[in-house]
């Protein structure tokens, strides 16, 4: 597998960034839904700081992913895909990028206006506040963060469902090209389903 993307599939770096961001978003979702129920204790603040630091890490990874995509390009559409499907997939991808940036950014803004103690990014350095404390903006930022999160969840569900639909019913390479390629035994012929 090559590091850069090819016309047929995503390269190793794009795949690594994709699945790492997916994993971090899953962790953020679970922790974000659970932490509001935690009692106010030292562990409560530790979990909140971990959630916020992970969100900021997602922003950084999304920026890296976009820069890498600009540098390495993207695979061509899967052969035989209708134009309308390509168009919807393209719009969905860019909406996902926007939301993967907007959700943690809205959390950062919510943290800023809440006037809470300074956040240290994974305990390494202090993260600057984007806005001064504001009681009037707190509910707006909180609700924005929550609604953007649920919008991201819905879009990720649609994205995953489309990938599985292509894999299970269209039998094309849409999902496989974001997975590590399997090495083939040169002495034995590849099954027809694997030739793409």
C-alpha positions in Angstrom: 0.0 0.0 0.0 1.3 3.4 -0.9 1.3 6.4 1.5 -0.3 8.7 -1.1 -3.7 8.3 -2.5 -4.0 6.7 -6.0 -6.7 6.9 -8.6 -8.2 3.7 -7.3 -7.9 3.9 -3.5 -7.1 6.0 -0.4 -3.4 5.7 0.7 -2.1 4.6 4.1 -2.0 8.1 5.5 -5.5 9.0 4.5 -6.8 5.7 5.9 -4.9 6.3 9.2 -6.3 9.8 9.6 -9.8 8.7 8.7 -10.0 5.8 11.2 -8.1 7.8 13.9 -10.6 10.6 13.6 -13.5 8.1 13.7 -12.2 6.6 16.9 -11.7 9.9 18.6 -15.2 11.1 17.6 -16.7 7.9 19.1 -14.7 8.5 22.3 -15.8 12.1 22.4 -19.5 11.1 21.8 -19.5 8.5 24.6 -17.6 10.7 27.1 -19.7 13.7 26.2 -23.0 11.9 26.8 -21.8 10.4 30.1 -19.8 13.2 31.7 -22.8 15.4 32.4 -24.0 12.8 34.9 -20.8 12.6 36.8 -20.7 14.0 40.4 -18.5 17.1 40.9 -15.2 15.5 42.0 -11.6 15.6 40.8 -12.4 12.9 38.3 -15.2 15.0 36.9 -12.7 17.8 36.0 -10.2 15.3 34.7 -12.9 13.8 32.4 -14.0 17.3 31.2 -10.3 18.2 30.4 -9.8 15.0 28.6 -13.0 15.6 26.5 -11.9 19.1 25.6 -8.3 18.2 24.8 -9.5 15.3 22.5 -11.9 17.7 20.8 -9.0 20.1 20.1 -6.9 17.1 18.8 -9.7 16.4 16.3 -9.6 20.0 15.0 -5.8 19.6 14.4 -6.2 16.2 12.8 -9.0 17.5 10.5 -6.7 20.3 9.4 -3.9 17.8 8.7 -6.3 15.6 6.8 -7.5 18.4 4.6 -3.9 19.5 3.9 -3.0 15.9 3.1 -6.0 15.6 0.8 -5.0 18.8 -1.0 -1.4 17.4 -1.4 -2.2 13.8 -2.2 -5.4 14.2 -4.1 -8.4 11.9 -3.9 -9.3 8.7 -5.7 -11.5 8.9 -8.8 -15.2 8.0 -8.3 -15.9 4.3 -8.3 -16.5 3.2 -12.0 -20.1 2.9 -12.8 -21.4 5.2 -10.1 -24.3 7.4 -11.2 -23.4 11.1 -11.4 -26.0 12.0 -8.7 -24.4 9.5 -6.3 -21.0 11.1 -6.8 -22.5 14.5 -6.3 -24.2 13.5 -3.0 -21.1 11.7 -1.8 -19.0 14.8 -2.5 -21.4 17.1 -0.7 -21.6 14.7 2.3 -17.8 14.5 2.6 -17.4 18.3 2.7 -20.3 18.6 5.2 -18.5 16.0 7.4 -15.3 18.0 7.2 -17.1 21.1 8.2 -18.9 19.5 11.1 -15.8 17.7 12.3 -14.3 21.2 12.6 -17.4 23.0 13.9 -18.4 20.6 16.7 -15.1 20.8 18.7 -14.8 24.5 17.8 -18.2 25.2 19.3 -17.1 23.3 22.4 -14.0 25.5 22.6 -16.3 28.6 22.3 -18.6 27.2 25.0 -15.6 26.6 27.3 -14.4 30.1 26.6 -17.7 31.9 27.5 -18.3 29.7 30.5 -15.4 31.4 32.3 -14.1 28.1 33.6 -10.6 27.5 34.8 -7.9 27.4 32.0 -7.7 24.2 30.0 -4.3 22.6 29.6 -4.1 20.6 26.4 -3.5 17.0 27.7 -1.7 18.7 30.6 1.0 20.1 28.3 0.2 23.8 27.7 -2.6 26.3 28.4 -5.2 26.7 25.7 -6.3 30.3 25.1 -9.9 31.4 25.4 -11.5 32.5 22.2 -14.1 34.8 23.9 -14.4 36.5 27.2 -16.8 35.0 29.8 -20.5 35.7 29.0 -23.5 34.5 30.8 -25.8 35.4 27.9 -23.7 33.5 25.4 -23.3 30.3 27.5 -26.7 28.7 26.6 -26.3 29.7 23.0 -22.8 28.1 22.8 -24.0 25.0 24.8 -27.0 24.5 22.5 -24.9 25.0 19.4 -22.4 22.4 20.5 -25.2 19.9 21.2 -27.1 20.5 18.0 -23.9 20.4 15.8 -23.0 17.1 17.6 -26.3 15.5 16.8 -26.1 16.7 13.2 -22.6 15.1 12.9 -24.0 11.9 14.4 -26.8 11.8 11.8 -24.4 12.6 8.9 -21.9 9.9 10.1 -24.7 7.4 10.2 -25.8 8.3 6.6 -22.2 8.1 5.5 -21.6 4.7 7.1 -24.9 3.3 5.8 -24.0 4.4 2.2 -20.6 2.7 2.5 -22.2 -0.6 3.7 -24.9 -0.3 1.0 -22.3 0.0 -1.7 -20.3 -2.9 -0.2 -23.3 -5.3 0.4 -25.6 -4.5 -2.4 -23.7 -2.7 -5.1 -20.6 -4.9 -4.6 -18.2 -2.1 -5.5 -15.0 -0.9 -4.0 -16.4 2.1 -2.1 -15.7 0.7 1.4 -12.7 -1.5 0.5 -10.7 1.4 -0.8 -10.7 3.0 2.7 -9.5 -0.3 4.3 -6.0 -1.7 4.2 -5.5 -3.8 1.1 -5.0 -7.5 1.6 -1.9 -9.0 0.1 -2.7 -11.6 -2.5 -0.9 -14.9 -3.0 0.7 -14.6 -6.4 0.6 -18.3 -7.0 -3.2 -18.5 -6.6 -5.6 -16.6 -8.8 -7.7 -13.9 -7.1 -11.5 -14.5 -6.8 -13.6 -12.4 -9.2 -15.1 -10.5 -6.3 -11.7 -9.1 -5.4 -10.7 -7.9 -8.9 -11.3 -4.1 -9.0 
